[in-house]
């Protein structure tokens, strides 16, 4: 009988991710973050955000009042998309160093909260990221990858919420 304490079933006390889930995130990320498609995939992430949640466009002063078509061709979109891809890469690279992972998310939180982008906006990623993954990975996207990313995004939202509370108290 396989014990729940075996390596792939033990949950990390901070993230709640099992080793199997960490591997699923890392495997999907290695495809999403391929050098030759990195910029394009980052832009697709934002286009999914803007099409699923059009109100988020208003949080980007450069894109206010622009159509999705205009935004998709805006020269500043790839730059912001790449900075987000780099931030996500730093999270994925540190799934086994949860103290560092939490600090990296806090850093992102502080810069976003200061611009009026709080945890409620990070929560929107719970439907944006799966749509993006399905678009980019197609048949390579597995239910385990999607559920594992869901857990990771839940951690991000929890850390951002905690930072919001710290900044308002």
N, C-alpha and C positions, 0 to 999 in steps of 0.2 A: 504494500500500500504506500503510495506516494504521500509524504508528509507535507503539510502546508508550509513548513519552514524551509523546504528546499529552495535553493537560490532563486529560481524563476518565479516562485510564488510568494516570496517574502516581500511585504510592502515596505517601502521606505517610510520612516516615521514622519518625515516632513512633507514629502510630495504625495504619499499614498500610492505611488507607482510601483508595480512589481518589475523585476528585471525584464520579464517578457514584454511589458508595456514600454519600458525604456528602449529596448531594442526596436520595437515597432516604430517609436517616434524617431529614433536615429536612422532606421532604414528608410522611412518615408522622407526624412529630411535630406538624406544623401541624394535622393532623386529630385526633390524640390529645389535643392541648392546647387545643382550641377552648374559648373562655371559657365557653360555655353548657353544656359537658359535662365541664369540667376536674375538678371535685370528684367527680362520678360515675365518671369514668374512673380517677381515682386510687384510689377505693374498689374498683373492679373489679380493679385491679392487685393490691391486697392480698388480695382474696377469691380470686383465682387462686393467689396464693402459699399461702394457708392451706389451700385445697382440694387443691392438688397436693402440698404439703409440710406436713401437719398439725403436725409436730413444731416448726415455726417459731413456732407460736402461743405456745409456752412461753417464747419470748424476749421476749414482750410481757406484762409483769406484769399489766396491766389486763385482758388477754384470757384468762389462764390458766384452764383448766377450763370455759371458755364454748364453746357450740356455734357453728358457722359462722353460724347464724341470729341468735344473740345478738350476735356480733361485728359482723355486717353492720349492726345497728341501734345499735351503741354510739356515743355522741356524740363520743368521742375519735378514732374511726377516720378520719373525714373530715379532721381536723386533721393527723394524721400523714400521711395520703395526700397532702394538699396540700403539706406540706413536702417530700415525696419528689418530687412533680411539679415543684416549684420547683427542686429540686436537679438533676433531669433536664434541665429547661429551661436551666439554667446550663451543663450539659455540652454540650447541642446548640448553644447560642449560641456556644460556644467551640471548635467542631470545627476551625476554622482557626487558633486560637491554642492550640497544643497544650501549651505551657508552662503556661498558665493552666488548661487542661483538667486536666492532671495534678495541679496544686495543688488544684483543687476536689475531685477524687476523693480526694486524700490527706486533705483536711479531713473528708470524709465517713467515710473509713476510720478515722481516729483516734477520732472520736466513737462509731463502731460497735464497734470493737475493744475500746474501754474498757468496753463493755457485754456483752462476750462474743460479739459478732457479727462473726466474722472472714470470711476469704475463702471458706471452705466454704459460708457462707450466701449470699454474693454469687454463687457458682457456680450456685446454684439458680435464679437469674434466667434462665439460658440456656434453660429450658423454660417458665418463668412468662411472660416477656415475649412470646414468640411466641404462646402461648395467648391472652394478653391482647390482643395486636394483632389476631389473627384474630377474637376476640369483638367488639372495638370497631369495627374497620375493615371487617370482613366481606369482600366481594368487592373492595374497594379495596386490600386487603393483598396485596402482590406478593412473589414469592420473593426479589427483589432487596432489598426492604425488610427481610425476615426475615434474610437472610444478612448484610446491612449492620449491623443491630442486633446480630447474633451477634458480629461483629467488635468492635463498640463495647463490648459487655459483656465480651468477652475482655480488652480493655484495662483496663476497670474492675477486673476480678478480678486482673489482673497488678499493678496499682498497689496494690490493697488487700493482696495477698500481700507485696509489697515493704515496705509500711508495717508489716505484722505482723513481718517479719524485723527491721526497724529497731527496733521497740519491744521485741523480745525479746533483742536483742544488746547 
